[in-house]
Amino acid sequence: MRIAMIVAAAGLALAACNTTTETANTGSAEYQALLKDCQARGGELKPITGGLPAANDSANYACEFKGASPRTTG
């Protein structure tokens, strides 16, 4: 009986690790897409401070522009 419980616990632990890895990879891809889009618009991706971290990177980072607006034309 103990062996069955240990095997079940180990299986749950491995499943949790696998889910975390997949989530981290997705988050990394989302972050890279946000970074690329922000840099293409001439901004700098900065973390949003003062709040609780959200599950998605688009709620944790903001594209910051310094100087003139990116929509300003000469």
MDAnalysis code that builds the backbone (N, CA, C; Angstrom):
import MDAnalysis as mda
import numpy as np

u = mda.Universe.empty(222, n_residues=74, atom_resindex=np.repeat(np.arange(74), 3), trajectory=True)
u.add_TopologyAttr("name", ["N", "CA", "C"] * 74)
u.add_TopologyAttr("resid", np.arange(1, 75))
u.add_TopologyAttr("resname", ["MET", "ARG", "ILE", "ALA", "MET", "ILE", "VAL", "ALA", "ALA", "ALA", "GLY", "LEU", "ALA", "LEU", "ALA", "ALA", "CYS", "ASN", "THR", "THR", "THR", "GLU", "THR", "ALA", "ASN", "THR", "GLY", "SER", "ALA", "GLU", "TYR", "GLN", "ALA", "LEU", "LEU", "LYS", "ASP", "CYS", "GLN", "ALA", "ARG", "GLY", "GLY", "GLU", "LEU", "LYS", "PRO", "ILE", "THR", "GLY", "GLY", "LEU", "PRO", "ALA", "ALA", "ASN", "ASP", "SER", "ALA", "ASN", "TYR", "ALA", "CYS", "GLU", "PHE", "LYS", "GLY", "ALA", "SER", "PRO", "ARG", "THR", "THR", "GLY"])
u.atoms.positions = np.array([
    [0.821, -1.194, 0.000],
    [0.000, 0.000, 0.000],
    [0.865, 1.258, 0.000],
    [1.939, 1.247, 0.789],
    [2.817, 2.410, 0.850],
    [3.492, 2.674, -0.491],
    [3.866, 1.610, -1.165],
    [4.541, 1.765, -2.456],
    [3.592, 2.421, -3.461],
    [2.337, 2.021, -3.442],
    [1.359, 2.615, -4.358],
    [1.207, 4.101, -4.087],
    [1.204, 4.498, -2.812],
    [1.075, 5.911, -2.452],
    [2.313, 6.697, -2.882],
    [3.478, 6.097, -2.734],
    [4.724, 6.762, -3.128],
    [4.772, 6.941, -4.639],
    [4.372, 5.911, -5.367],
    [4.364, 5.982, -6.828],
    [3.365, 7.047, -7.293],
    [2.192, 7.089, -6.675],
    [1.186, 8.092, -7.043],
    [1.701, 9.499, -6.753],
    [2.342, 9.698, -5.609],
    [2.884, 11.016, -5.256],
    [3.984, 11.425, -6.222],
    [4.839, 10.481, -6.593],
    [5.915, 10.782, -7.543],
    [5.331, 11.145, -8.911],
    [4.283, 10.461, -9.311],
    [3.634, 10.766, -10.589],
    [3.032, 12.157, -10.586],
    [2.401, 12.547, -9.495],
    [1.836, 13.893, -9.384],
    [2.933, 14.955, -9.398],
    [4.026, 14.674, -8.720],
    [5.138, 15.632, -8.697],
    [5.719, 15.822, -10.098],
    [5.887, 14.738, -10.837],
    [6.407, 14.844, -12.195],
    [5.427, 15.566, -13.116],
    [4.157, 15.331, -12.940],
    [3.150, 16.020, -13.756],
    [3.177, 17.515, -13.473],
    [3.356, 17.885, -12.222],
    [3.426, 19.306, -11.858],
    [4.649, 19.964, -12.475],
    [5.769, 19.271, -12.477],
    [6.986, 19.812, -13.084],
    [6.803, 20.005, -14.583],
    [6.173, 19.061, -15.231],
    [5.951, 19.145, -16.672],
    [5.050, 20.324, -17.011],
    [4.005, 20.534, -16.233],
    [3.100, 21.657, -16.466],
    [3.831, 22.974, -16.278],
    [4.663, 23.072, -15.249],
    [5.416, 24.292, -14.987],
    [6.358, 24.601, -16.139],
    [7.014, 23.600, -16.682],
    [7.937, 23.803, -17.796],
    [7.199, 24.297, -19.022],
    [6.049, 23.709, -19.317],
    [5.276, 24.143, -20.479],
    [4.805, 25.581, -20.308],
    [4.352, 25.927, -19.110],
    [3.902, 27.291, -18.836],
    [5.051, 28.267, -18.974],
    [6.220, 27.885, -18.464],
    [7.384, 28.773, -18.552],
    [7.783, 29.006, -20.002],
    [7.735, 27.961, -20.820],
    [8.089, 28.117, -22.228],
    [7.094, 29.031, -22.939],
    [5.816, 28.872, -22.640],
    [4.796, 29.718, -23.251],
    [4.991, 31.157, -22.819],
    [5.252, 31.363, -21.536],
    [5.482, 32.711, -21.029],
    [6.699, 33.341, -21.655],
    [7.732, 32.565, -21.851],
    [8.941, 33.074, -22.478],
    [8.665, 33.481, -23.915],
    [7.898, 32.695, -24.628],
    [7.551, 33.031, -26.011],
    [6.704, 34.302, -26.043],
    [5.790, 34.430, -25.083],
    [4.957, 35.633, -25.013],
    [5.824, 36.853, -24.706],
    [6.757, 36.702, -23.772],
    [7.654, 37.804, -23.427],
    [8.484, 38.228, -24.636],
    [9.013, 37.259, -25.354],
    [9.837, 37.569, -26.529],
    [9.017, 38.302, -27.596],
    [7.752, 37.901, -27.777],
    [6.884, 38.576, -28.744],
    [6.603, 40.015, -28.306],
    [6.344, 40.212, -27.007],
    [6.116, 41.561, -26.486],
    [7.355, 42.427, -26.652],
    [8.511, 41.857, -26.345],
    [9.775, 42.580, -26.459],
    [10.036, 42.997, -27.900],
    [9.847, 42.076, -28.825],
    [10.087, 42.359, -30.239],
    [9.150, 43.460, -30.744],
    [7.866, 43.374, -30.376],
    [6.889, 44.377, -30.798],
    [7.227, 45.747, -30.211],
    [7.582, 45.777, -28.946],
    [7.914, 47.036, -28.289],
    [9.152, 47.676, -28.914],
    [10.183, 46.888, -29.143],
    [11.414, 47.411, -29.743],
    [11.167, 47.890, -31.172],
    [10.286, 47.210, -31.901],
    [9.969, 47.624, -33.266],
    [9.293, 48.994, -33.283],
    [8.586, 49.327, -32.194],
    [7.926, 50.623, -32.095],
    [8.820, 51.676, -31.446],
    [10.061, 51.310, -31.120],
    [11.006, 52.259, -30.552],
    [10.920, 52.407, -29.046],
    [10.330, 51.436, -28.387],
    [10.171, 51.499, -26.936],
    [11.089, 50.535, -26.208],
    [10.931, 50.538, -24.893],
    [11.704, 49.644, -24.034],
    [10.719, 48.921, -23.123],
    [10.757, 47.589, -23.105],
    [9.842, 46.792, -22.297],
    [10.283, 46.839, -20.844],
    [9.395, 47.292, -19.970],
    [9.708, 47.434, -18.546],
    [8.688, 46.660, -17.721],
    [9.123, 46.075, -16.594],
    [8.164, 45.402, -15.716],
    [7.269, 46.427, -15.019],
    [6.020, 46.073, -14.822],
    [5.083, 46.915, -14.084],
    [5.272, 46.605, -12.611],
    [5.547, 47.619, -11.815],
    [5.802, 47.412, -10.391],
    [4.586, 47.828, -9.565],
    [4.524, 47.306, -8.366],
    [3.490, 47.711, -7.431],
    [2.278, 46.814, -7.385],
    [2.173, 45.862, -8.253],
    [1.012, 44.970, -8.253],
    [1.430, 43.527, -8.096],
    [0.461, 42.677, -8.019],
    [0.738, 41.245, -7.947],
    [1.034, 40.725, -9.351],
    [1.986, 39.811, -9.483],
    [2.295, 39.260, -10.799],
    [1.092, 38.521, -11.383],
    [0.856, 38.728, -12.656],
    [-0.244, 38.048, -13.348],
    [0.301, 36.818, -14.069],
    [-0.604, 35.977, -14.524],
    [-0.210, 34.739, -15.200],
    [0.352, 34.992, -16.593],
    [-0.020, 36.107, -17.209],
    [0.480, 36.382, -18.557],
    [1.391, 37.605, -18.550],
    [2.395, 37.566, -19.417],
    [3.386, 38.631, -19.451],
    [2.821, 39.965, -19.919],
    [1.773, 39.956, -20.730],
    [1.221, 41.219, -21.221],
    [0.646, 42.058, -20.082],
    [0.317, 41.430, -18.955],
    [-0.173, 42.169, -17.794],
    [0.954, 42.529, -16.833],
    [2.149, 41.996, -17.040],
    [3.280, 42.242, -16.149],
    [4.288, 43.230, -16.710],
    [4.199, 43.546, -17.997],
    [5.172, 44.430, -18.647],
    [4.455, 45.513, -19.452],
    [5.108, 46.659, -19.567],
    [4.582, 47.757, -20.375],
    [5.690, 48.262, -21.284],
    [5.311, 48.723, -22.463],
    [6.263, 49.291, -23.405],
    [6.405, 50.772, -23.082],
    [7.594, 51.182, -22.702],
    [7.848, 52.563, -22.286],
    [8.572, 53.311, -23.398],
    [8.072, 54.500, -23.685],
    [8.680, 55.354, -24.706],
    [9.262, 56.584, -24.032],
    [10.429, 56.974, -24.427],
    [11.058, 58.186, -23.891],
    [11.171, 59.196, -25.025],
    [10.961, 60.456, -24.706],
    [11.068, 61.483, -25.708],
    [9.765, 61.646, -26.463],
    [9.852, 61.873, -27.758],
    [8.671, 62.114, -28.585],
    [7.843, 60.854, -28.742],
    [6.592, 61.037, -29.002],
    [5.676, 59.941, -29.240],
    [6.112, 59.169, -30.486],
    [5.965, 57.828, -30.497],
    [6.354, 57.057, -31.668],
    [5.484, 57.386, -32.891],
    [4.337, 58.032, -32.697],
    [3.456, 58.385, -33.805],
    [3.793, 59.756, -34.394],
    [4.692, 60.474, -33.762],
    [5.067, 61.807, -34.247],
    [5.861, 61.681, -35.535],
    [5.476, 62.450, -36.527],
    [6.219, 62.450, -37.783],
    [6.896, 63.800, -37.943],
    [8.069, 63.787, -38.555],
    [8.903, 64.968, -38.700],
    [8.329, 65.967, -39.597],
])
